[in-house]
């Protein structure tokens, strides 16, 4: 049995992995896939890839592209979620702000530098026509840190996945002022170069399994109820999310990769646009 370490956020997108692990689909291929939840998100996962603390990660596209551009020794092996991620833009429930346009000069709570919450704050600012030179960030580590920061009167705003934060909006912890979708497929599967060099055949088996699960995922009987129960979501919210979400089973396109890099470069978040061989693993 070959041991492989994989990490991802503790969110509904990753249920196909958990189902495949629980049903022994990887063990049937001789693989002991060990999943670890990383609530801190993409910034922390990029660091773990770089430091060799994991073999694989289910990670935000823009985050891993930025990280690889700055020398993280890993590659994108495939798209995972091919639809955009809907980032909710949140303030404290007692905030007097009523629209995103009012947030121009406010601090931004982010999980860490290089995270999706960090990078999407730049994209949102650019979408709003704001200068991105003077954005002010407060590092809050994870979603619970954001709850504490905003609830304690920081006056900051916070970007996080719309459906993950929906229960907090419903409870009156956050007020959502709007959404900012990613302009590209939101999640990819990344692997360290060392894993690819030593275990490329294992990767093929892992991708075969997860692609089988994601192709059929929406057809699983009562999958909406399973998701709602496991992730403490309202059934109608999960049904809405499922209607917007598509899983991918192919390598991310070179056109998409160039689009991500161009946008990051326009925000001065990467130094240059690099060729696809820098980022993409090819069989």
Secondary structure as the mmCIF struct_conf table of DSSP 4:
data_model
#
loop_
_struct_conf.conf_type_id
_struct_conf.id
_struct_conf.beg_label_comp_id
_struct_conf.beg_label_asym_id
_struct_conf.beg_label_seq_id
_struct_conf.end_label_comp_id
_struct_conf.end_label_asym_id
_struct_conf.end_label_seq_id
STRN STRN1 UNK A 2 UNK A 8
BEND BEND1 UNK A 10 UNK A 11
HELX_RH_3T_P HELX_RH_3T_P1 UNK A 12 UNK A 14
HELX_RH_AL_P HELX_RH_AL_P1 UNK A 15 UNK A 22
TURN_TY1_P TURN_TY1_P1 UNK A 23 UNK A 26
HELX_RH_3T_P HELX_RH_3T_P2 UNK A 27 UNK A 29
TURN_TY1_P TURN_TY1_P2 UNK A 30 UNK A 30
STRN STRN2 UNK A 31 UNK A 37
TURN_TY1_P TURN_TY1_P3 UNK A 39 UNK A 40
HELX_RH_AL_P HELX_RH_AL_P2 UNK A 42 UNK A 50
TURN_TY1_P TURN_TY1_P4 UNK A 51 UNK A 52
BEND BEND2 UNK A 53 UNK A 53
BEND BEND3 UNK A 55 UNK A 55
STRN STRN3 UNK A 56 UNK A 60
HELX_RH_AL_P HELX_RH_AL_P3 UNK A 61 UNK A 69
TURN_TY1_P TURN_TY1_P5 UNK A 70 UNK A 71
BEND BEND4 UNK A 73 UNK A 73
STRN STRN4 UNK A 74 UNK A 81
BEND BEND5 UNK A 83 UNK A 83
HELX_LH_PP_P HELX_LH_PP_P1 UNK A 84 UNK A 85
STRN STRN5 UNK A 86 UNK A 92
TURN_TY1_P TURN_TY1_P6 UNK A 93 UNK A 94
BEND BEND6 UNK A 99 UNK A 99
HELX_RH_3T_P HELX_RH_3T_P3 UNK A 100 UNK A 103
TURN_TY1_P TURN_TY1_P7 UNK A 104 UNK A 105
BEND BEND7 UNK A 106 UNK A 106
STRN STRN6 UNK A 108 UNK A 110
BEND BEND8 UNK A 111 UNK A 112
TURN_TY1_P TURN_TY1_P8 UNK A 113 UNK A 114
BEND BEND9 UNK A 115 UNK A 115
HELX_RH_AL_P HELX_RH_AL_P4 UNK A 116 UNK A 128
TURN_TY1_P TURN_TY1_P9 UNK A 129 UNK A 129
BEND BEND10 UNK A 132 UNK A 132
TURN_TY1_P TURN_TY1_P10 UNK A 133 UNK A 134
STRN STRN7 UNK A 137 UNK A 139
BEND BEND11 UNK A 142 UNK A 142
HELX_RH_AL_P HELX_RH_AL_P5 UNK A 143 UNK A 151
TURN_TY1_P TURN_TY1_P11 UNK A 152 UNK A 153
STRN STRN8 UNK A 157 UNK A 161
HELX_RH_AL_P HELX_RH_AL_P6 UNK A 162 UNK A 171
TURN_TY1_P TURN_TY1_P12 UNK A 172 UNK A 172
BEND BEND12 UNK A 173 UNK A 173
STRN STRN9 UNK A 174 UNK A 181
BEND BEND13 UNK A 183 UNK A 184
STRN STRN10 UNK A 187 UNK A 192
HELX_RH_AL_P HELX_RH_AL_P7 UNK A 193 UNK A 216
HELX_RH_3T_P HELX_RH_3T_P4 UNK A 217 UNK A 219
BEND BEND14 UNK A 220 UNK A 220
TURN_TY1_P TURN_TY1_P13 UNK A 221 UNK A 222
HELX_RH_AL_P HELX_RH_AL_P8 UNK A 223 UNK A 230
TURN_TY1_P TURN_TY1_P14 UNK A 231 UNK A 232
HELX_RH_AL_P HELX_RH_AL_P9 UNK A 235 UNK A 244
STRN STRN11 UNK A 247 UNK A 247
BEND BEND15 UNK A 250 UNK A 250
HELX_LH_PP_P HELX_LH_PP_P2 UNK A 251 UNK A 253
HELX_RH_AL_P HELX_RH_AL_P10 UNK A 254 UNK A 266
TURN_TY1_P TURN_TY1_P15 UNK A 267 UNK A 268
BEND BEND16 UNK A 269 UNK A 272
HELX_RH_3T_P HELX_RH_3T_P5 UNK A 276 UNK A 278
TURN_TY1_P TURN_TY1_P16 UNK A 279 UNK A 279
STRN STRN12 UNK A 280 UNK A 280
#
